[in-house]
Amino acid sequence: MIEGIVQKYQNKISLQVIQHNDLNVYFSYNSKSIVPAASVIKILIMANALDRDKICLNQIIGISDDNVVDYSLSTELLTREYSFYDLLYLMMTVSDNSAANQLIDYLGMDKINQYAKSMGMNDTNLQRKFMDMKSKSMGIDNVTTLDDMMILIEKIRKKELLNSQLMIKMLQNNRDRSKLARFNSEDDFLAHKTGLNEKTFLDIGFDEKITIGIFINGCDHESQASDDIGKIYKWYKEWFNDGVVGK
């Protein structure tokens, strides 16, 4: 089944699976391909915000007018002022773009990129804010690879970063069930972050037994790509939960 989906997308899909009990990469395909990062780069913003000794989660931060993006929950409510924690939570659980843009200003785009490089994420670059269509039309985009994002998500899972448990909580509370979580029950543990950018469909995360990332770039059909991401994860999950390893 996996081979059939991979053959359908060929170089448009990146897939990697890490088995927790031996920490080995169980399967990897096209994981060095550079793709638009969409909202999975919000994992990097969260990690940079929380991986530090001193943080004030209760600090109040206002969302400035230039960071407002239509249809963001944070700007649909009656206030523009949120705690540092709330901005992070909104960014990670409902992928709030206004909150993400304000956090980019607060943390500094250059500092976020420096943090990425310090993690070994050499092909990841945050170059514009979310929904900045002017920059995008000029060819300026946020980019990453599955290899890079797997480095970061594994550091979070293994609690190698400061405040990793809080990061896991935010990933676990992701409300988007369209991809990896598509065939999961709501009681199943899955800490993950999705991404969507025109023809780019991304999801990466981990459960109790595996870490998995599936990036599809260049697909015209969102429902098909999302369904295939869900099917791949469901297949691997069933293999490992049944105690059987196969491809």
FENJO-V115069 format. One record per residue. RES is the residue in one small letter. SS is DSSP state (H for helix, E for strand, L for the rest). PSI is psi in radians with two decimals (* if undefined). OMEGA is omega in whole degrees, -180 to 180 (* if undefined). Layout:
res = (RES & RES)
ss = (SS & SS)
psi = (PSI & PSI)
omega = (OMEGA & OMEGA)
//
This chain:
res = (m & i & e & g & i & v & q & k & y & q & n & k & i & s & l & q & v & i & q & h & n & d & l & n & v & y & f & s & y & n & s & k & s & i & v & p & a & a & s & v & i & k & i & l & i & m & a & n & a & l & d & r & d & k & i & c & l & n & q & i & i & g & i & s & d & d & n & v & v & d & y & s & l & s & t & e & l & l & t & r & e & y & s & f & y & d & l & l & y & l & m & m & t & v & s & d & n & s & a & a & n & q & l & i & d & y & l & g & m & d & k & i & n & q & y & a & k & s & m & g & m & n & d & t & n & l & q & r & k & f & m & d & m & k & s & k & s & m & g & i & d & n & v & t & t & l & d & d & m & m & i & l & i & e & k & i & r & k & k & e & l & l & n & s & q & l & m & i & k & m & l & q & n & n & r & d & r & s & k & l & a & r & f & n & s & e & d & d & f & l & a & h & k & t & g & l & n & e & k & t & f & l & d & i & g & f & d & e & k & i & t & i & g & i & f & i & n & g & c & d & h & e & s & q & a & s & d & d & i & g & k & i & y & k & w & y & k & e & w & f & n & d & g & v & v & g & k)
ss = (L & H & H & H & H & H & H & H & H & H & H & H & E & E & E & E & E & E & E & L & L & L & L & E & E & E & E & E & E & L & L & L & L & L & E & E & L & H & H & H & H & H & H & H & H & H & H & H & H & H & L & L & L & L & L & L & L & L & L & E & E & E & L & L & H & H & H & L & L & L & L & L & H & H & H & H & L & L & L & L & E & E & E & H & H & H & H & H & H & H & H & H & H & L & L & L & H & H & H & H & H & H & H & H & H & H & H & L & H & H & H & H & H & H & H & H & H & H & L & L & L & L & L & L & E & L & L & L & L & L & L & L & H & H & H & H & H & L & L & L & L & L & E & E & L & H & H & H & H & H & H & H & H & H & H & H & H & L & L & L & L & L & L & H & H & H & H & H & H & H & H & H & L & L & L & L & L & L & L & H & H & H & H & L & L & L & L & L & L & L & E & E & E & E & E & E & E & L & L & E & E & E & E & E & E & E & L & L & L & E & E & E & E & E & E & E & E & L & L & L & L & H & H & H & H & H & H & H & H & H & H & H & H & H & H & H & H & H & H & H & H & L & L & L & L & L & L)
psi = (-0.78 & -0.77 & -0.67 & -0.74 & -0.75 & -0.75 & -0.58 & -0.71 & -0.44 & -2.09 & 0.07 & -0.13 & 2.43 & 2.35 & 2.32 & 2.43 & 2.25 & 2.25 & 2.17 & -0.61 & -0.32 & 0.03 & 0.29 & 2.62 & 1.95 & -0.69 & 2.41 & 2.37 & 2.14 & 0.60 & -0.11 & 0.04 & 2.25 & 2.24 & 2.78 & 2.30 & -0.39 & -2.44 & -0.08 & -0.35 & -0.21 & -0.40 & -0.72 & -0.76 & -0.78 & -0.81 & -0.74 & -0.61 & -0.63 & -0.33 & 1.19 & 2.73 & -0.81 & 2.01 & 2.55 & 1.66 & -0.36 & -0.04 & 2.30 & 2.26 & 2.25 & 2.48 & 2.04 & 2.76 & -0.65 & -0.14 & 0.00 & 2.29 & 2.35 & 2.53 & 0.25 & 2.34 & -0.68 & -0.50 & -0.01 & -0.34 & 3.12 & -0.06 & 2.70 & 0.06 & 2.23 & 2.75 & 2.78 & -0.75 & -0.78 & -0.68 & -0.77 & -0.77 & -0.76 & -0.73 & -0.70 & -0.58 & -0.64 & 0.21 & 0.75 & 2.06 & -0.58 & -0.74 & -0.74 & -0.74 & -0.70 & -0.64 & -0.61 & -0.75 & -0.76 & -0.76 & -0.56 & 2.12 & -0.74 & -0.70 & -0.66 & -0.75 & -0.65 & -0.70 & -0.75 & -0.82 & -0.63 & -0.39 & -0.10 & 0.25 & 1.29 & -0.28 & 0.27 & 2.31 & 2.10 & 1.96 & -0.24 & 2.86 & 2.95 & 2.40 & 0.46 & 1.46 & -0.47 & -0.83 & -0.71 & -0.68 & -0.35 & 0.12 & 0.19 & 2.08 & 2.81 & 2.30 & 2.75 & -3.14 & 2.81 & -0.69 & -0.83 & -0.81 & -0.51 & -0.60 & -0.85 & -0.80 & -0.57 & -0.64 & -0.65 & -0.83 & -0.73 & 0.06 & 0.73 & -0.21 & 2.66 & 2.43 & 0.51 & -0.61 & -0.65 & -0.67 & -0.75 & -0.72 & -0.75 & -0.72 & -0.66 & -0.50 & 0.21 & 2.23 & -0.22 & 1.96 & 0.39 & -0.29 & -1.72 & -0.72 & 0.13 & -0.72 & 0.22 & 2.66 & 2.79 & -0.31 & -0.21 & 2.37 & 2.18 & 2.05 & 2.01 & 2.94 & 2.30 & 2.88 & 2.51 & 2.23 & 1.61 & -1.79 & 0.30 & 2.24 & 2.06 & 2.58 & 2.44 & 2.43 & -2.88 & 2.64 & -2.72 & -0.39 & -0.46 & 2.70 & 2.34 & 2.42 & 2.33 & 2.01 & 2.19 & 2.13 & 2.17 & 0.40 & 2.38 & -0.16 & 1.79 & -0.79 & -0.67 & -0.82 & -0.78 & -0.71 & -0.72 & -0.66 & -0.78 & -0.71 & -0.73 & -0.85 & -0.75 & -0.71 & -0.86 & -0.69 & -0.78 & -0.68 & -0.89 & -0.59 & -0.49 & -0.01 & 0.33 & 2.35 & 2.19 & 2.91 & *)
omega = (-180 & -179 & 180 & 179 & 179 & 179 & 180 & -177 & -178 & -175 & 178 & -178 & 170 & -176 & 174 & 179 & 176 & 178 & -172 & -172 & 175 & 175 & 179 & 170 & -176 & 180 & 178 & 180 & 172 & -172 & 178 & -179 & -180 & -176 & 170 & -172 & -177 & -173 & 177 & 178 & 175 & 173 & 178 & 179 & 178 & -178 & 178 & -180 & -171 & -178 & -179 & -176 & -173 & 174 & 177 & -176 & -178 & 180 & -179 & -179 & 178 & 176 & -177 & -177 & -176 & 178 & -178 & 176 & -180 & 175 & 173 & -180 & -176 & -179 & 174 & -180 & -173 & -179 & 173 & -177 & -177 & 173 & 176 & 178 & -177 & 178 & 178 & -178 & 178 & 180 & -174 & -174 & 178 & 176 & -176 & -176 & 177 & 177 & 180 & 180 & 179 & 178 & 176 & 177 & -176 & -176 & -177 & -178 & 180 & -180 & 178 & 179 & 176 & 178 & 179 & -179 & 179 & 177 & -176 & -179 & -169 & -180 & 179 & -178 & 174 & -172 & -180 & 176 & -178 & -179 & 173 & -174 & 178 & 179 & -179 & 180 & 178 & 178 & 179 & -177 & 173 & -175 & 176 & 171 & 176 & 177 & -179 & -176 & 176 & 174 & -175 & -177 & 177 & 176 & 177 & -179 & -178 & 177 & 178 & 180 & 175 & 179 & 178 & -178 & 176 & 177 & 180 & 179 & -180 & 177 & -179 & -178 & 176 & -176 & -175 & -178 & -172 & -172 & -178 & -175 & -173 & -177 & 177 & 166 & -178 & 180 & -179 & 178 & 175 & 177 & -171 & 175 & 180 & 174 & -179 & -179 & -178 & -177 & -177 & -177 & -170 & 169 & -179 & 180 & -177 & 171 & -177 & -171 & -178 & 166 & -174 & 174 & 179 & 179 & 174 & -176 & 178 & 179 & -178 & -171 & -177 & -177 & 179 & -179 & -180 & 179 & -180 & 176 & 178 & -179 & 180 & -180 & 180 & -179 & 180 & 180 & 180 & 178 & -175 & 178 & 178 & -180 & -179 & 179 & -180 & 179 & *)
//
